[in-house]
Amino acid sequence: TPLALYMSDPQGRRLKGNEPYQDLCRAWGLAYFNHSHHYTRDVKRFDTIPDEQILATQWSHGVLTYYGQGSNYVPGGLSRHVNLHAIVNGGDIPPRDKDNRMQWNGWMVDYHHNYCQPGWWALMFNSPMHLYSAKLRFHANIMAQLGNGPTSQPSFFLVRIQAWRYLHYVMMWKLGTLHRLGMARAGIESRLQAELESLHDQIYVPAMVDKAQDVANTAVRNLGVYTTSMNTDGTLQWYTLPTALTFYMGSALMLFKQTGLWAVMQAKSEKCKTALNFIVECLDKSALDMMVATEGRAEHTSENGSTPMTAKVPVGQQPVVPANWQEWNTLYPKQGADDWITYPNGNPRAPYERDVGMHMRAQWAFIHRDYFPEITRANLNEACAMYDSFYARRAQNLGQGDWHYRYPSLGIIKGQA
């Protein structure tokens, strides 16, 4: 956000504290280096870990995680272990490194918060030191996440874990170089190809070819979501829909298309092409089909609790996934004023100022329209028009937070011109 604010308005200031965007951007960018270990085996000799070793297998890591202290270990001892650090959000661990220095802004040490990437500074300011930091961040991302990659595991498909992984891929590919301080594109493409082909074999084939009948595969086939989350009130039970955090993936795919990585990976193999198109299809079902069929009500159905995905059945019975969003709409018909921005009782859905909720779902519709016109969807224009109409209704009561978050193609909340 500090970089986006500065690039949008170099002379601007944050309202709170009247802080110049330039100062916020500079502080955040330099914080990438405020760290004693910096992913080297020997900081005095700057002995970095070879790229081929990083890409080959998972490493263990000791971390201060986003929500406190945590760690992950794989066999290999200290020779295959790297310390990761970050500003701590909660927990009783002070945000200081071993030399009592404030640690960097590395919100990437656990699966769910891998979104910081110094590559943005490398691209925007031609900063070679940020290029090298981006390489180290990419290394840490690979090391910290499951060896062969989360995209090959169903529980990590179409959630923010996968999105951050792909964000690091596309940033490092864009920054690709044969210089020793950077990373060659060939290795990045090879690793990403392996992940996409694994996604094809382990997720696409069971769901779309084999027509597996379990809840997770049926849900991704019918509704474009992948979930195994069960809820119960003690008498009834039902499966719930995942949150809109899946749509971080849309932003990653937009970067794939903008940088050219999309075309490169589509040409790698038929499996890669199918896997990428499958991701788009799932996002379409969950954003376009859902909006047109339900007026966006599946974003939430009440002010409390998660959205039910299946019918509520007696405990012990297996809930059945709706065949499509039209059937879900029949299962949970509209009550009162219920739609994408209004709860059944007439209260506005909140929080509108968050960057991790409804706006991302709407964003995907416009990303598809503007960046993937070659992939046709019959209801794309209708869905975009519906999202536009809801934003027009909200234009009269925007909060300050709406103006501070930037979402491509959502003019109402991109910020005042």
C-alpha positions as CSV (number, residue, x, y, z in Angstrom):
1,T,0.0,0.0,0.0
2,P,2.8,2.6,0.7
3,L,4.2,2.0,-2.7
4,A,0.8,2.1,-4.4
5,L,-0.1,5.4,-2.7
6,Y,3.2,7.0,-3.6
7,M,3.1,5.9,-7.3
8,S,-0.6,7.1,-7.5
9,D,0.2,10.5,-6.0
10,P,3.9,11.3,-5.4
11,Q,3.1,14.5,-3.7
12,G,0.3,13.1,-1.6
13,R,0.0,12.7,2.2
14,R,-1.7,10.3,4.4
15,L,-4.5,11.9,6.3
16,K,-3.5,10.4,9.6
17,G,-0.5,12.3,10.8
18,N,-0.2,14.2,7.6
19,E,2.6,11.8,6.6
20,P,4.0,12.2,3.0
21,Y,3.4,9.1,0.9
22,Q,7.1,9.5,-0.2
23,D,8.3,9.0,3.4
24,L,6.0,6.0,3.9
25,C,7.2,4.4,0.7
26,R,10.9,4.9,1.4
27,A,10.6,3.6,5.0
28,W,8.7,0.5,3.8
29,G,11.1,-0.2,1.0
30,L,14.3,0.1,3.1
31,A,12.7,-2.1,5.8
32,Y,13.3,-5.1,3.5
33,F,16.9,-4.9,4.5
34,N,16.5,-4.3,8.3
35,H,17.3,-7.9,9.1
36,S,20.4,-9.5,10.4
37,H,20.2,-13.0,8.8
38,H,18.9,-12.1,5.3
39,Y,18.8,-15.7,4.1
40,T,22.5,-16.3,3.9
41,R,24.5,-19.2,5.4
42,D,27.3,-16.8,6.4
43,V,26.4,-13.1,6.5
44,K,30.1,-12.1,6.7
45,R,31.0,-13.9,3.4
46,F,27.5,-13.3,1.9
47,D,27.4,-17.0,1.2
48,T,24.0,-17.4,-0.4
49,I,22.1,-20.7,-1.0
50,P,22.4,-21.9,-4.6
51,D,19.2,-21.4,-6.7
52,E,19.1,-25.1,-7.8
53,Q,19.1,-26.2,-4.2
54,I,16.3,-23.9,-3.3
55,L,14.2,-25.1,-6.2
56,A,14.9,-28.8,-5.7
57,T,13.2,-29.5,-2.4
58,Q,11.8,-28.0,0.8
59,W,13.9,-26.5,3.5
60,S,13.0,-26.2,7.2
61,H,12.6,-22.8,8.7
62,G,12.4,-21.3,12.1
63,V,10.0,-18.3,12.2
64,L,8.3,-15.7,14.0
65,T,4.9,-16.0,12.3
66,Y,2.3,-13.4,11.5
67,Y,0.3,-14.4,14.6
68,G,3.1,-15.2,17.0
69,Q,5.8,-17.8,17.3
70,G,6.0,-20.9,15.1
71,S,8.3,-23.2,13.3
72,N,8.5,-25.8,10.6
73,Y,11.1,-28.6,10.4
74,V,12.1,-31.1,7.7
75,P,15.0,-33.5,8.0
76,G,18.5,-32.2,7.2
77,G,19.6,-30.4,10.3
78,L,21.1,-26.9,10.4
79,S,22.6,-27.3,6.9
80,R,19.0,-27.3,5.5
81,H,17.5,-24.7,7.9
82,V,17.0,-21.0,7.4
83,N,15.7,-18.5,10.0
84,L,12.9,-16.3,8.9
85,H,11.7,-13.2,10.8
86,A,8.9,-10.7,10.5
87,I,7.0,-8.1,12.4
88,V,4.9,-10.0,14.9
89,N,1.2,-9.5,14.9
90,G,0.2,-10.9,18.3
91,G,1.9,-13.4,20.5
92,D,4.5,-12.6,23.1
93,I,7.6,-12.5,20.9
94,P,9.1,-8.9,20.6
95,P,9.6,-7.6,17.1
96,R,13.4,-7.5,17.4
97,D,16.1,-9.6,15.9
98,K,19.1,-11.1,17.8
99,D,21.0,-7.8,17.6
100,N,18.0,-5.9,19.1
101,R,17.2,-4.3,15.7
102,M,13.7,-3.9,14.4
103,Q,13.0,-6.7,12.0
104,W,12.0,-6.1,8.5
105,N,8.4,-6.0,7.1
106,G,8.6,-9.6,6.0
107,W,5.0,-10.6,6.2
108,M,5.7,-13.8,4.3
109,V,6.8,-16.3,6.9
110,D,3.6,-18.3,7.0
111,Y,1.4,-19.6,4.2
112,H,-1.3,-17.0,4.6
113,H,0.8,-13.8,4.6
114,N,3.3,-14.2,1.8
115,Y,2.3,-11.1,0.0
116,C,5.2,-8.7,0.5
117,Q,7.6,-8.6,-2.5
118,P,10.6,-6.2,-2.8
119,G,10.4,-6.8,-6.6
120,W,7.9,-3.9,-6.7
121,W,10.7,-1.5,-5.7
122,A,13.1,-3.1,-8.1
123,L,10.6,-2.5,-10.9
124,M,9.5,1.0,-9.9
125,F,12.9,2.4,-8.9
126,N,15.4,0.2,-10.9
127,S,16.8,-0.8,-7.5
128,P,19.4,-3.6,-7.8
129,M,19.4,-4.1,-4.0
130,H,15.7,-4.8,-4.1
131,L,16.3,-7.2,-7.0
132,Y,18.6,-9.2,-4.8
133,S,16.1,-9.0,-1.9
134,A,13.4,-10.2,-4.2
135,K,15.5,-13.3,-5.0
136,L,15.9,-14.0,-1.3
137,R,12.2,-13.5,-0.7
138,F,11.4,-15.9,-3.5
139,H,13.9,-18.4,-2.0
140,A,12.2,-18.1,1.4
141,N,8.8,-18.5,-0.2
142,I,9.9,-21.7,-1.9
143,M,11.6,-23.0,1.3
144,A,8.7,-22.2,3.6
145,Q,6.0,-23.9,1.5
146,L,5.6,-27.6,1.2
147,G,8.4,-28.6,-1.1
148,N,6.6,-29.5,-4.3
149,G,4.2,-26.6,-3.9
150,P,0.8,-25.9,-2.5
151,T,-0.9,-25.9,-5.9
152,S,-0.5,-29.7,-6.0
153,Q,-2.5,-30.1,-2.7
154,P,-6.3,-29.7,-2.8
155,S,-6.5,-27.9,0.5
156,F,-4.3,-25.1,-0.9
157,F,-6.1,-24.7,-4.2
158,L,-7.8,-21.4,-5.0
159,V,-6.9,-19.8,-1.7
160,R,-4.5,-17.0,-0.8
161,I,-1.7,-19.5,-0.2
162,Q,-1.7,-20.3,-3.9
163,A,-2.1,-16.6,-4.9
164,W,1.0,-15.5,-3.0
165,R,3.0,-18.4,-4.4
166,Y,2.1,-17.3,-7.9
167,L,2.8,-13.7,-7.1
168,H,6.4,-14.6,-6.2
169,Y,6.7,-16.6,-9.4
170,V,5.6,-13.8,-11.6
171,M,7.6,-11.1,-9.9
172,M,10.8,-13.2,-10.1
173,W,10.1,-14.1,-13.7
174,K,9.7,-10.4,-14.6
175,L,12.9,-9.6,-12.9
176,G,14.7,-12.6,-14.4
177,T,18.4,-12.2,-15.1
178,L,21.5,-14.3,-15.6
179,H,23.4,-12.1,-13.2
180,R,24.4,-13.9,-10.0
181,L,22.5,-11.5,-7.8
182,G,19.3,-12.3,-9.7
183,M,17.6,-15.5,-10.9
184,A,17.4,-17.0,-14.4
185,R,14.0,-17.3,-16.0
186,A,14.6,-20.8,-17.1
187,G,14.7,-22.2,-13.6
188,I,11.5,-20.3,-12.6
189,E,9.6,-21.5,-15.6
190,S,10.7,-25.1,-15.0
191,R,9.5,-25.0,-11.4
192,L,6.2,-23.3,-12.2
193,Q,5.6,-25.8,-15.0
194,A,6.0,-28.7,-12.5
195,E,3.5,-27.1,-10.2
196,L,0.9,-26.4,-12.9
197,E,1.2,-29.9,-14.3
198,S,0.8,-31.2,-10.7
199,L,-2.3,-29.1,-10.4
200,H,-3.6,-30.6,-13.6
201,D,-3.1,-34.2,-12.4
202,Q,-4.1,-33.8,-8.8
203,I,-7.0,-31.3,-9.0
204,Y,-8.3,-30.8,-12.5
205,V,-8.4,-34.5,-13.5
206,P,-10.2,-35.7,-10.4
207,A,-12.8,-32.9,-10.5
208,M,-13.4,-32.4,-14.2
209,V,-12.4,-35.6,-15.9
210,D,-13.0,-38.3,-13.3
211,K,-16.0,-36.5,-11.9
212,A,-15.1,-37.5,-8.3
213,Q,-18.2,-37.3,-6.1
214,D,-16.7,-36.1,-2.9
215,V,-17.8,-32.7,-1.6
216,A,-14.5,-30.9,-2.5
217,N,-14.4,-32.0,-6.1
218,T,-18.1,-31.6,-6.6
219,A,-18.0,-28.1,-5.2
220,V,-15.1,-27.0,-7.5
221,R,-16.9,-28.6,-10.5
222,N,-20.3,-27.1,-9.8
223,L,-19.6,-23.8,-8.0
224,G,-16.0,-23.0,-8.7
225,V,-14.9,-23.3,-5.0
226,Y,-12.9,-25.9,-3.2
227,T,-13.9,-26.5,0.3
228,T,-14.1,-29.2,3.0
229,S,-15.3,-27.0,5.8
230,M,-18.1,-28.5,7.8
231,N,-20.4,-26.5,10.1
232,T,-23.1,-27.8,12.6
233,D,-25.4,-26.5,15.2
234,G,-25.6,-29.8,16.9
235,T,-28.7,-30.9,15.1
236,L,-28.1,-30.0,11.5
237,Q,-24.8,-29.9,9.5
238,W,-23.7,-28.3,6.3
239,Y,-20.6,-27.4,4.3
240,T,-19.7,-23.7,4.1
241,L,-18.3,-21.6,1.3
242,P,-14.7,-20.3,1.5
243,T,-14.2,-16.6,1.7
244,A,-13.5,-14.2,-1.1
245,L,-9.7,-14.5,-0.3
246,T,-9.6,-16.9,-3.2
247,F,-9.7,-13.8,-5.5
248,Y,-6.2,-12.8,-4.6
249,M,-5.5,-15.3,-7.3
250,G,-7.2,-13.0,-9.9
251,S,-4.7,-10.3,-9.2
252,A,-1.8,-12.8,-9.7
253,L,-3.3,-14.0,-13.0
254,M,-3.6,-10.3,-14.1
255,L,0.1,-9.9,-13.5
256,F,0.8,-13.1,-15.4
257,K,-1.0,-11.6,-18.4
258,Q,0.5,-8.1,-18.1
259,T,4.1,-9.4,-17.9
260,G,3.9,-12.1,-20.6
261,L,4.3,-15.1,-18.2
262,W,0.8,-16.2,-19.1
263,A,1.6,-16.8,-22.7
264,V,4.9,-18.4,-21.8
265,M,3.4,-20.9,-19.4
266,Q,0.4,-21.6,-21.7
267,A,2.9,-22.7,-24.4
268,K,4.9,-25.0,-22.1
269,S,2.5,-28.0,-22.3
270,E,-1.1,-28.9,-22.7
271,K,-1.3,-29.6,-19.0
272,C,-0.1,-26.1,-18.2
273,K,-2.6,-24.6,-20.5
274,T,-5.5,-26.6,-19.1
275,A,-4.5,-25.9,-15.5
276,L,-4.4,-22.1,-16.1
277,N,-7.7,-22.1,-17.9
278,F,-9.2,-24.2,-15.2
279,I,-8.3,-21.5,-12.6
280,V,-10.0,-18.9,-14.7
281,E,-13.1,-21.1,-15.0
282,C,-13.3,-21.6,-11.3
283,L,-13.0,-17.8,-10.6
284,D,-15.7,-17.2,-13.3
285,K,-18.1,-19.6,-11.6
286,S,-17.5,-18.1,-8.2
287,A,-17.7,-14.4,-9.3
288,L,-19.8,-14.2,-12.5
289,D,-22.2,-17.1,-12.1
290,M,-22.7,-16.4,-8.4
291,M,-23.5,-12.7,-9.0
292,V,-25.9,-13.3,-11.9
293,A,-27.7,-16.2,-10.2
294,T,-27.9,-14.8,-6.6
295,E,-27.5,-11.0,-6.8
296,G,-24.2,-11.7,-5.0
297,R,-26.0,-12.9,-1.9
298,A,-23.6,-15.9,-1.5
299,E,-20.9,-13.4,-0.4
300,H,-22.7,-13.8,3.0
301,T,-26.2,-14.8,3.9
302,S,-26.3,-13.2,7.3
303,E,-24.4,-10.7,9.5
304,N,-23.1,-13.6,11.6
305,G,-21.5,-16.8,10.4
306,S,-20.3,-18.3,7.2
307,T,-22.3,-18.8,4.0
308,P,-23.8,-22.3,3.7
309,M,-22.8,-24.1,0.5
310,T,-25.0,-27.2,0.9
311,A,-28.4,-27.9,2.2
312,K,-28.6,-28.2,6.0
313,V,-29.3,-31.9,6.8
314,P,-29.6,-33.9,10.0
315,V,-26.2,-34.7,11.6
316,G,-25.0,-38.0,10.2
317,Q,-26.4,-37.4,6.7
318,Q,-24.1,-36.3,3.8
319,P,-25.0,-32.8,2.5
320,V,-25.4,-32.5,-1.2
321,V,-23.6,-29.8,-3.2
322,P,-25.9,-27.8,-5.4
323,A,-25.6,-28.5,-9.2
324,N,-24.9,-24.8,-9.9
325,W,-25.5,-21.3,-8.4
326,Q,-29.1,-21.3,-9.7
327,E,-29.8,-24.3,-7.6
328,W,-28.1,-22.7,-4.6
329,N,-30.3,-19.7,-5.1
330,T,-33.4,-21.9,-4.9
331,L,-32.0,-23.6,-1.8
332,Y,-31.5,-20.3,-0.1
333,P,-34.1,-17.9,-1.7
334,K,-33.8,-14.2,-1.2
335,Q,-35.2,-12.8,2.0
336,G,-36.0,-9.1,2.4
337,A,-33.5,-6.6,1.0
338,D,-30.7,-9.2,0.6
339,D,-28.2,-8.6,-2.2
340,W,-24.5,-8.1,-2.7
341,I,-24.4,-4.9,-0.6
342,T,-27.4,-5.2,1.7
343,Y,-28.3,-7.7,4.4
344,P,-31.8,-9.1,4.5
345,N,-32.7,-6.7,7.3
346,G,-31.6,-3.7,5.2
347,N,-28.3,-3.1,7.0
348,P,-25.4,-2.5,4.6
349,R,-22.9,-5.3,4.4
350,A,-19.6,-4.4,6.1
351,P,-16.7,-3.9,6.2
352,Y,-16.6,-2.2,2.9
353,E,-13.2,-0.6,3.6
354,R,-11.4,-4.0,3.9
355,D,-9.0,-5.0,1.1
356,V,-9.7,-8.7,1.6
357,G,-13.4,-9.1,1.0
358,M,-16.1,-8.3,-1.5
359,H,-14.1,-5.9,-3.7
360,M,-11.8,-8.7,-4.8
361,R,-14.7,-10.8,-6.1
362,A,-16.0,-7.9,-8.1
363,Q,-12.5,-7.1,-9.3
364,W,-12.2,-10.5,-11.0
365,A,-15.1,-9.7,-13.3
366,F,-13.3,-6.7,-14.7
367,I,-9.9,-8.4,-14.8
368,H,-11.5,-11.1,-16.9
369,R,-13.1,-8.6,-19.2
370,D,-10.1,-6.4,-19.7
371,Y,-7.2,-8.9,-19.6
372,F,-8.6,-12.2,-20.8
373,P,-11.0,-11.3,-23.7
374,E,-10.0,-14.5,-25.5
375,I,-11.7,-16.6,-22.8
376,T,-15.4,-16.1,-23.5
377,R,-18.1,-16.3,-20.8
378,A,-21.7,-15.8,-21.8
379,N,-22.6,-13.9,-18.6
380,L,-19.5,-11.8,-18.3
381,N,-21.0,-8.5,-19.4
382,E,-24.1,-9.1,-17.4
383,A,-22.1,-9.7,-14.2
384,C,-19.9,-6.6,-14.8
385,A,-23.1,-4.5,-15.2
386,M,-24.5,-5.9,-12.0
387,Y,-21.3,-5.1,-10.1
388,D,-21.3,-1.6,-11.6
389,S,-24.9,-1.1,-10.5
390,F,-24.1,-2.1,-6.9
391,Y,-21.1,0.3,-6.8
392,A,-23.3,3.1,-8.1
393,R,-25.7,2.6,-5.2
394,R,-22.8,2.8,-2.8
395,A,-21.2,5.9,-4.2
396,Q,-23.1,8.2,-1.8
397,N,-21.7,6.7,1.4
398,L,-18.1,5.7,0.8
399,G,-15.8,5.6,3.8
400,Q,-12.3,7.0,3.7
401,G,-10.9,3.4,3.5
402,D,-12.6,2.9,0.2
403,W,-10.4,5.6,-1.3
404,H,-7.2,4.2,0.0
405,Y,-7.4,0.8,-1.4
406,R,-6.7,0.4,-5.1
407,Y,-8.5,-2.2,-7.2
408,P,-8.0,-2.2,-11.0
409,S,-11.1,-1.5,-13.0
410,L,-13.2,-0.6,-9.9
411,G,-13.3,3.1,-10.4
412,I,-15.7,3.8,-7.4
413,I,-13.1,2.6,-4.9
414,K,-9.8,3.2,-6.8
415,G,-9.5,6.7,-5.4
416,Q,-10.6,10.2,-6.4
417,A,-9.1,11.6,-9.6
